[in-house]
Amino acid sequence: MSHHLTLRNLLLLSSSLSLLLLLLLYSLHPINPPLTRPPPPPSATPLSLRHLVFGIASSARSFPSRRPYLRLWWDPPNTHGFVFLDRNLSFSDDPSLPPLARISSELVALIDESGPSDARWVVLGDDDTVFFPENLVRTLAKYDSRMWYYVGSISESFDQNVENSFGMAFGGGGIALSLPLARVLARVLDGCLKRYSRLYGSDARIYSCLAELGVGLTSEPGFHQVDIRGDLFGMLSAHPLAPLVSLHHLDKVEPIFPMMDHVQALGHLFKAVKVDPGRILQQSVCYDRSESQRTVSVSWGYNVQVFEGNWLLPDLVSWQRTFLPWRRGRNVGLIHYMANTMEVPKELCQRPVVFFLLNVTSDSSGIQSIYGRNNTESCLQGMSLTKHLQHIRVFSEKFDLDIKQLQSPRRHCCDVLPSSSNTTMDIGIRKCKYDELISMDS
């Protein structure tokens, strides 16, 4: 699909209908095969970003303020897709953003002009969905795009899943449909929209229609709906063993880095993403087995936490509840999340010392990321060397897993390296040895 299309008067669509139009665009493509034809042989070309077509649902009211989110990840030479709105906007096309499509003559022109013969996946999201494209490609490459796949993730909120479904991909976190499935869905979606008109949003309608086709969700934990509020620190510091694919609702939470606004903070994260996208937020835990007895958790490209004493790994891979539930009010009741969580210690001196990303550099010898101490909340009691630490340097290699490693991931190990300075700690990340345990006593 060409990103050079010139689109004029913008008469655009609501969220549900915009997704339908994107599906129809591919169902009407002239190379669309009959349902009875067997799938074509697998392509010798590995999956790449050009094989993905994005449909971004937005509105005239929200799009002007959400454009900075799109600019973070949209790569005009390589990214294909459209933003669908509900009415005209007055500004001209921006070549750094997806083109804007309208319902009538422009849609016909898109069908006639832009049939991507090598498209393999349709990816749906919202205007405040920040995708990590390289990791999305890595994730989808695990699956045969000739087959019917519905890929995404449920909500982090137990209550949201109860209300909607535990088998539904939440669209804000992103939904990926293999192209053959998208074409079939487009054929039958009209009837589904009538039967499920009572449902809220396109996510539930697409899920219901796919259920009628007999297709279930293939869940990938790197898609994040972010149905929580407040500080995402606890969630982002303990990301699952999967590539980070998406983040949603980022203007509903605090900026992920201190002393920055939302867009600045995400741009800062993308400095690390551009150097090593596969490793972003991947958590490694190592132990200082000297007299200091410290536990170090690295959420690469985001932060490093230094804990006093011996902390067991199962505790560190749980989310610290730095955030609040999505629903607010007196009738919220008992809060459940779709992950193991732990309370933030009430005593300041029981909390870790936190270091946030400052800079990332890469050369032939590897990658070095530097993290600076967050001095807003620190415990200065005791004699531990931690109270003197100001910077942590983390040394790593490019995180480039093959398909089999992505299908059977293993956490990387790390070591506290010797250092002549008590103000800087050096950490080296590496692959774990065959039977190595991540523990203080291993």
Number of C-alpha atoms within 10 A of each C-alpha: 22 17 19 12 18 13 16 16 14 21 17 23 24 17 20 17 19 26 26 20 19 26 24 20 20 23 22 16 16 11 11 14 14 8 10 6 7 9 12 8 7 10 11 6 7 9 21 18 19 17 20 27 23 21 25 26 26 23 21 18 12 12 19 13 11 18 16 18 21 20 16 18 18 19 17 17 12 14 22 24 24 22 25 32 28 20 15 16 19 9 8 12 15 10 14 15 22 26 21 25 27 25 17 10 9 19 17 13 12 17 18 13 12 14 17 18 12 13 20 23 25 24 24 26 25 22 25 24 26 25 23 24 20 19 22 23 20 22 21 21 16 14 16 14 21 18 13 17 23 22 22 29 25 27 26 20 20 18 20 17 18 10 8 17 17 15 18 27 30 28 27 28 28 29 23 23 24 23 26 22 22 26 23 20 21 19 13 14 19 12 11 17 19 10 13 15 13 10 13 11 15 21 21 22 22 24 21 23 20 23 14 12 13 8 15 18 19 15 15 18 16 22 30 26 24 24 25 21 19 15 18 22 19 19 21 20 24 20 20 18 17 24 25 28 25 23 19 23 19 22 14 15 18 18 20 23 20 12 9 14 14 20 18 15 16 19 18 19 21 18 17 22 21 13 18 21 23 22 23 25 25 24 26 24 26 24 24 18 15 8 9 14 15 22 24 25 24 23 22 24 29 25 26 30 20 22 20 19 17 16 19 13 17 8 12 19 22 19 23 21 19 16 17 15 20 17 16 10 7 6 7 11 9 7 12 13 18 12 14 13 18 15 11 15 12 8 8 13 16 13 17 22 23 19 22 22 25 20 16 19 13 15 7 6 9 11 16 17 22 22 24 19 20 16 11 7 13 15 15 13 8 9 9 14 12 21 15 13 18 16 21 24 21 24 21 21 17 13 15 13 13 11 14 9 10 17 12 9 12 12 16 18 18 24 19 20 13 9 11 7 10 13 14 18 19 16 23 17 19 16 13 14 9 6 7 10 12 18 14 17 8 8
